[in-house]
Amino acid sequence: MKFFTLIILSVKYLVRYRRRYFFLFLAISLGFGIVTILSAVKDKMYANVYNSAQDHYAGDIVAVGYDHDLSDIRHISANAKAEIYRAMEAVHLESPLVVERTHFPQEGVVYFNGNAVRLKYVIGVDWDVEASYFDSLNYQARLDIPPGENTIYLSAPVAALLNIRAGDSLTLGVNTIYGQKNTGTFIVGGIVEDATIFGYYKVYIDRVILNRLMFIADEDCSIMGIFIKDQRDVEKKRTLLQAYLSERIQTGPIVHNRDELIRESTAPHGGIRIFLITIPVYLSEVADLLDALNIVTYFLYIMMLVIMMVSALVTYRLILHERYRELGTMRTIGFYGADIRFILMLETFGLALASLAAGMILALFFHRLVTFVPFTWFPSFEIFLEDGKLGALYLPRTVAANILAVFASLFLAAAVPVYRSSREPLPDMLRGGR
């Protein structure tokens, strides 16, 4: 019964002294709102980059074969491919999707009406296996017929340079594994609207057809993209796959960033060497950029916490000094020092809840403002955007960490003045303090 009485009293006192708490309420709300929107935007930026890279590299774990006998082109033989599938089964890796692609290096060229465009990516895909992926893309134009062996999908920048439309016929030129030029004629089945760095100067054709143009066996590929149900298990699964494969075929070491990958993949070796690569490896340079944003976020984070703690110390000293007689009267009628501390800390808890709710509303408001700011003028910034706008991703773990930080700093700032006030001699409290 007494417990509920103390709760009711704390609510009444919080409402009564709301004007005194108002500045602290503003400081906490604004600080929490700014920190929350900054962390949410940063998390969404990384999520957008990860999703773009996942689509481009076709998986969470990507098995890449570097063939030294073929000038280190990306090549996985049928035998190596079979070993990878056996490894997945041995480590009980239940993947919802495994994608096989053939990649041609940066020497592909498309020809149309006497004009030519150099390509950055020529990718051979299995249209049927990746049908859902291609259905999800944003198209400038697309034929209604399903893609086939003579179909090519272009990125919008390539189509614009060639002034080409869906349904037109063009010629694609690649090199064979022996260095000879080889060409094929294709019908433009779709023009993909992708302004990210992964989407520029890129074409998709049938994987087997690209293999034949390059004089690679139909069953071979360049990469195998393995999608993982729970992305938290990616590193664990990669380690298990690596341990199994290293005993059966030639594998490269586990690498953690792009510099390590370049160094290890170009090291002298014979035959095909398989590397198991995760998306963060490819995004290590982007991660460095986001780490710089993290530094700014952490600096603001610390500043906001310091402001909140200083505001809380000043606010509680003023309020408690004014309430000495009131607190003394409570002790006179039978309340203990522990009861008073409990009431005051409950007030702090209620203030924190109200401030956090207001701060979350502010974060959502800031998010709405951010969506109106255009970033498309910034070169290659599209990779961080969603539909041309900055988004926000409120990860439970990040939001919970922000909330705990606010509670911890507020309670830490309030604890000392609250304890001292409740321990004052009763005569001094009744006189209004020393």
VOVEXRO-97716 format. One line per field, with one value per residue (C-alpha): residue in one letter; x, y, z. Coordinates in Angstrom, 2 decimals, m for minus. Layout:
res	c(A:...)
c1	c(X:...)
c2	c(Y:...)
c3	c(Z:...)
END
This chain:
res	c(M:K:F:F:T:L:I:I:L:S:V:K:Y:L:V:R:Y:R:R:R:Y:F:F:L:F:L:A:I:S:L:G:F:G:I:V:T:I:L:S:A:V:K:D:K:M:Y:A:N:V:Y:N:S:A:Q:D:H:Y:A:G:D:I:V:A:V:G:Y:D:H:D:L:S:D:I:R:H:I:S:A:N:A:K:A:E:I:Y:R:A:M:E:A:V:H:L:E:S:P:L:V:V:E:R:T:H:F:P:Q:E:G:V:V:Y:F:N:G:N:A:V:R:L:K:Y:V:I:G:V:D:W:D:V:E:A:S:Y:F:D:S:L:N:Y:Q:A:R:L:D:I:P:P:G:E:N:T:I:Y:L:S:A:P:V:A:A:L:L:N:I:R:A:G:D:S:L:T:L:G:V:N:T:I:Y:G:Q:K:N:T:G:T:F:I:V:G:G:I:V:E:D:A:T:I:F:G:Y:Y:K:V:Y:I:D:R:V:I:L:N:R:L:M:F:I:A:D:E:D:C:S:I:M:G:I:F:I:K:D:Q:R:D:V:E:K:K:R:T:L:L:Q:A:Y:L:S:E:R:I:Q:T:G:P:I:V:H:N:R:D:E:L:I:R:E:S:T:A:P:H:G:G:I:R:I:F:L:I:T:I:P:V:Y:L:S:E:V:A:D:L:L:D:A:L:N:I:V:T:Y:F:L:Y:I:M:M:L:V:I:M:M:V:S:A:L:V:T:Y:R:L:I:L:H:E:R:Y:R:E:L:G:T:M:R:T:I:G:F:Y:G:A:D:I:R:F:I:L:M:L:E:T:F:G:L:A:L:A:S:L:A:A:G:M:I:L:A:L:F:F:H:R:L:V:T:F:V:P:F:T:W:F:P:S:F:E:I:F:L:E:D:G:K:L:G:A:L:Y:L:P:R:T:V:A:A:N:I:L:A:V:F:A:S:L:F:L:A:A:A:V:P:V:Y:R:S:S:R:E:P:L:P:D:M:L:R:G:G:R)
c1	c(0.00:2.83:4.58:1.63:1.33:4.96:4.35:1.31:3.26:6.16:3.77:2.06:5.39:6.63:3.54:3.74:7.38:7.09:8.22:11.42:12.06:11.26:14.81:16.16:13.28:14.27:17.96:17.27:14.68:16.82:19.96:18.26:16.52:19.75:21.77:18.99:18.53:22.30:22.77:19.65:20.79:24.26:22.83:20.52:23.38:25.38:22.33:21.76:25.41:25.30:22.15:23.58:26.81:24.89:22.94:26.11:28.24:25.24:25.48:26.53:29.47:31.02:33.30:35.66:38.13:41.42:42.94:46.69:46.91:44.46:46.15:44.32:40.87:37.99:37.26:35.77:35.96:33.18:35.25:35.88:32.22:31.21:33.55:31.92:28.48:29.79:31.29:27.95:26.28:29.02:28.80:24.98:24.78:21.16:21.24:17.97:19.77:23.10:23.89:26.48:27.81:30.56:32.40:34.36:37.11:36.94:37.51:33.99:32.61:29.11:28.66:25.55:25.09:28.80:29.25:31.01:31.00:33.58:32.02:33.05:31.06:29.98:28.12:26.78:23.75:21.27:18.05:15.78:17.68:17.79:14.34:13.14:16.17:15.65:11.94:12.81:15.01:13.91:13.68:13.73:12.33:11.83:10.40:7.45:9.10:11.29:15.06:16.78:20.14:20.25:19.01:21.11:20.20:21.95:22.48:20.82:24.13:25.24:21.86:21.97:25.44:24.43:20.92:19.56:16.10:14.62:14.21:17.23:19.98:23.61:26.99:28.94:32.68:34.76:38.11:38.59:40.79:43.51:43.38:41.45:38.50:35.07:31.66:28.00:24.76:22.04:18.59:18.19:15.65:15.79:17.44:18.13:17.83:20.67:22.66:24.96:28.62:27.70:25.20:27.23:28.52:27.17:25.46:23.90:23.76:23.19:26.00:26.49:26.64:29.31:31.25:31.23:32.32:35.24:35.94:35.13:33.24:29.47:29.49:32.17:31.64:33.58:31.82:29.32:27.18:25.79:22.95:22.68:19.35:20.75:23.45:24.78:26.06:27.99:31.48:30.84:29.67:32.60:35.05:33.40:33.41:37.04:38.11:36.39:37.52:41.14:41.63:40.29:41.07:43.46:42.09:43.27:43.38:40.45:40.76:39.05:39.45:40.08:43.81:44.28:42.24:44.34:47.58:46.59:44.82:47.79:50.34:52.02:50.18:49.37:45.93:42.67:42.64:39.27:38.65:35.63:34.76:32.05:30.41:32.24:35.51:34.37:32.96:36.02:36.76:33.13:33.24:36.19:34.04:31.20:33.68:34.53:30.81:30.85:33.50:31.25:28.31:30.27:31.53:27.98:26.87:29.36:28.55:24.84:25.42:27.63:25.00:22.30:24.34:25.27:21.66:20.46:22.92:21.91:18.19:18.17:20.18:17.74:14.61:15.77:16.86:13.35:11.76:13.68:10.69:8.42:10.82:11.28:7.51:7.33:9.89:8.00:4.76:6.49:8.37:11.90:14.93:14.72:11.10:12.10:14.93:12.54:10.04:12.70:14.24:10.77:10.36:13.63:12.39:9.15:11.05:13.33:10.40:8.65:11.89:12.72:9.24:9.55:13.08:11.83:9.16:11.86:14.00:11.09:10.55:14.25:13.97:11.14:13.23:16.22:14.15:13.52:17.25:18.52:21.83:21.82:24.20:26.90:28.96:28.44:26.45:23.50:24.90:23.90:20.41:17.08:14.95:17.25:16.72:18.46:16.64:16.73:17.02:16.09:17.91:16.62:20.13:21.22:18.05:18.28:21.92:20.90:18.07:20.32:22.93:20.32:18.98:22.46:23.67:20.47:20.35:24.06:23.62:20.53:21.78:24.27:22.02:19.04:21.02:22.46:19.04:17.42:20.22:19.99:19.22:15.49:15.73:17.77:15.24:12.32:14.20:14.65:18.25:21.47)
c2	c(0.00:2.36:1.55:2.77:5.85:6.74:6.31:8.59:11.21:11.14:11.72:14.60:16.25:15.82:17.60:20.29:21.14:20.73:24.30:23.72:20.53:22.13:23.16:19.71:18.16:20.22:19.34:15.60:15.60:17.57:15.60:12.24:13.30:14.47:11.43:9.03:10.51:10.62:6.98:5.92:7.71:6.20:2.69:3.15:4.41:1.28:m0.94:0.63:0.12:m3.47:m4.27:m2.74:m4.68:m7.85:m7.53:m6.79:m9.56:m11.89:m13.14:m12.67:m15.05:m14.93:m17.74:m16.23:m18.26:m16.67:m18.76:m18.17:m20.30:m17.92:m14.66:m14.56:m14.10:m15.03:m18.67:m21.54:m24.91:m27.48:m29.60:m26.67:m25.73:m29.24:m29.07:m25.83:m27.41:m30.40:m28.03:m26.26:m29.59:m30.72:m27.62:m27.66:m24.31:m24.06:m21.23:m19.92:m19.20:m19.92:m17.79:m18.64:m15.81:m15.32:m12.00:m10.61:m8.05:m4.36:m4.77:m5.46:m3.19:m2.74:m1.52:0.11:2.15:2.77:3.87:1.97:2.15:0.57:m1.43:m1.81:m4.97:m7.76:m10.30:m13.66:m14.78:m17.64:m15.85:m18.49:m18.69:m14.91:m14.14:m12.60:m10.32:m8.99:m8.55:m6.34:m3.92:m0.46:m0.32:2.59:0.22:m3.55:m6.04:m8.15:m11.39:m13.41:m13.05:m15.77:m16.72:m13.70:m11.17:m8.39:m5.97:m2.61:0.01:3.36:5.28:2.85:3.06:6.87:7.04:4.74:6.23:2.71:1.43:m1.84:m4.21:m2.90:m5.26:m4.62:m6.32:m7.22:m7.71:m9.61:m11.38:m15.12:m16.68:m16.82:m13.07:m13.19:m10.88:m12.47:m10.95:m11.83:m10.22:m9.58:m8.01:m5.36:m6.86:m4.17:m0.91:m0.84:2.47:2.22:5.35:3.73:3.02:m0.65:0.11:2.28:0.77:m2.65:m5.34:m8.72:m11.63:m15.38:m17.04:m19.99:m17.69:m15.53:m18.68:m19.70:m16.26:m16.49:m20.17:m21.39:m24.63:m24.23:m25.55:m23.13:m19.72:m16.85:m16.51:m18.35:m16.11:m17.74:m15.96:m16.50:m16.50:m14.74:m12.20:m12.41:m15.92:m14.84:m14.83:m18.06:m19.80:m18.42:m19.84:m23.27:m23.30:m22.17:m24.95:m27.62:m26.37:m25.74:m29.48:m30.39:m27.64:m24.72:m21.79:m18.34:m17.15:m15.36:m11.66:m8.80:m5.79:m4.93:m4.32:m7.82:m9.26:m7.53:m8.57:m12.22:m12.69:m11.35:m13.46:m16.10:m19.40:m22.19:m23.19:m21.97:m20.57:m20.02:m17.05:m16.81:m13.12:m11.35:m8.07:m6.03:m6.97:m5.30:m2.37:m1.79:1.56:2.64:1.49:3.84:6.72:5.72:5.38:9.05:9.78:7.65:9.91:12.94:11.00:9.93:13.48:14.84:11.91:12.75:16.47:15.77:13.51:16.13:18.83:16.56:15.73:19.37:20.44:17.69:18.67:22.34:21.55:19.12:21.39:24.26:22.13:20.27:23.47:24.90:21.69:21.31:22.29:20.00:17.08:17.85:17.82:14.41:13.04:14.57:12.76:9.38:9.07:7.71:8.99:5.94:6.81:10.34:9.05:6.62:9.38:11.68:8.94:8.01:11.64:11.30:8.11:9.80:12.81:10.51:8.64:11.86:13.31:10.16:10.05:13.69:13.02:10.14:12.38:14.97:12.30:11.35:15.04:15.48:12.43:14.03:17.17:15.16:13.46:16.85:17.56:16.46:14.60:13.42:16.27:14.62:12.28:8.57:9.42:7.52:4.34:5.62:6.68:4.95:6.24:9.26:10.18:9.60:7.08:6.15:2.69:2.47:m0.66:m1.93:m2.41:1.12:2.77:0.73:1.82:5.47:5.07:3.35:6.11:8.78:6.92:6.23:9.82:11.28:8.95:9.43:13.22:13.06:10.45:12.62:15.67:13.42:11.36:14.43:16.10:13.04:12.82:16.42:16.85:17.28:20.69:22.07:20.71:22.35:25.68:25.45:24.30:25.46)
c3	c(0.00:0.91:m2.38:m4.44:m2.22:m2.97:m6.72:m6.61:m4.64:m7.12:m10.04:m8.23:m7.39:m10.98:m12.26:m9.58:m10.34:m14.11:m14.71:m12.77:m14.71:m18.10:m19.03:m18.16:m20.12:m23.17:m22.83:m22.60:m25.39:m27.82:m27.01:m27.35:m30.57:m32.23:m31.18:m32.22:m35.69:m36.31:m35.33:m37.27:m40.45:m40.15:m39.67:m42.67:m44.83:m44.05:m44.59:m48.03:m48.97:m47.69:m49.65:m52.85:m52.40:m51.56:m54.82:m56.78:m55.30:m54.98:m51.43:m47.81:m48.26:m51.73:m52.90:m55.48:m57.53:m58.68:m61.49:m61.76:m64.89:m66.61:m65.60:m62.26:m63.80:m61.54:m62.26:m60.28:m61.98:m61.82:m59.39:m57.03:m57.25:m56.24:m53.22:m52.09:m52.24:m50.26:m47.70:m47.27:m46.62:m44.23:m42.01:m42.17:m43.90:m44.97:m47.47:m48.90:m52.17:m53.85:m56.91:m59.56:m61.72:m64.25:m64.18:m67.09:m66.24:m67.14:m70.87:m72.14:m74.86:m76.30:m79.88:m81.33:m84.50:m84.87:m81.26:m78.47:m74.67:m72.40:m69.58:m65.98:m65.30:m67.64:m65.51:m66.57:m64.57:m64.44:m65.34:m63.80:m60.49:m60.08:m61.48:m58.21:m58.08:m61.59:m60.96:m57.97:m59.93:m60.99:m64.79:m67.14:m69.77:m69.98:m72.46:m71.37:m72.51:m70.11:m70.62:m72.60:m74.08:m76.40:m73.82:m72.36:m69.56:m69.61:m66.95:m67.71:m68.19:m70.92:m72.65:m72.50:m74.05:m76.91:m77.27:m77.14:m76.23:m75.05:m77.99:m79.93:m81.05:m80.07:m80.11:m76.97:m77.19:m74.61:m74.53:m74.38:m71.73:m74.42:m75.05:m78.33:m79.07:m79.23:m79.84:m79.52:m80.64:m78.04:m77.73:m75.06:m72.68:m70.03:m69.01:m65.26:m63.41:m60.92:m60.07:m57.48:m58.12:m58.50:m61.26:m63.65:m66.93:m66.17:m68.28:m67.54:m69.96:m69.67:m67.70:m70.04:m73.07:m71.39:m70.50:m74.16:m75.30:m72.87:m73.76:m70.25:m69.62:m69.29:m65.68:m64.50:m62.93:m61.36:m58.02:m55.88:m53.74:m50.61:m48.83:m45.07:m43.23:m40.17:m41.01:m37.46:m38.34:m41.44:m39.90:m38.05:m41.23:m43.20:m40.65:m40.79:m44.59:m44.65:m42.27:m44.38:m47.79:m46.82:m46.30:m49.76:m52.26:m52.53:m50.57:m49.67:m46.05:m44.43:m45.22:m43.39:m45.69:m49.32:m48.86:m47.46:m50.31:m52.98:m51.30:m50.83:m54.17:m56.15:m54.25:m56.49:m56.58:m59.01:m60.26:m58.77:m55.27:m53.57:m51.29:m49.03:m48.84:m46.87:m47.84:m45.13:m46.84:m50.05:m48.08:m45.89:m47.57:m47.21:m43.60:m43.03:m44.27:m41.97:m39.10:m39.62:m39.29:m36.15:m34.63:m35.17:m33.73:m30.65:m30.10:m30.20:m28.07:m25.33:m25.58:m25.17:m22.18:m20.52:m21.12:m19.71:m16.60:m15.92:m16.46:m14.14:m11.39:m11.54:m11.77:m8.86:m6.58:m7.18:m6.86:m3.77:m2.06:m2.59:m1.31:1.97:4.14:2.12:2.47:6.18:6.68:4.96:7.40:10.31:9.44:9.20:5.90:6.11:4.22:1.94:1.12:0.13:m2.04:m3.69:m4.47:m5.89:m8.06:m9.30:m10.34:m12.22:m13.88:m14.94:m16.26:m18.26:m19.80:m20.83:m22.21:m24.20:m25.70:m26.76:m28.05:m30.20:m31.68:m32.40:m34.10:m36.36:m37.13:m37.99:m40.23:m42.14:m42.61:m43.85:m46.55:m48.16:m48.54:m52.00:m52.06:m55.68:m56.63:m54.49:m56.77:m55.98:m52.83:m54.26:m52.79:m49.34:m50.40:m50.75:m53.62:m53.78:m50.11:m46.81:m44.67:m41.02:m39.51:m35.82:m34.74:m31.38:m30.03:m30.97:m29.64:m26.43:m25.95:m26.38:m23.87:m21.31:m21.71:m20.98:m17.95:m16.61:m16.98:m15.52:m12.52:m11.90:m11.88:m9.64:m7.18:m5.26:m4.57:m3.82:m1.30:0.39:0.64:2.20:4.81:6.00:9.74:10.27:12.01:9.09:6.57:8.43:8.49:4.67:4.71:6.22)
END
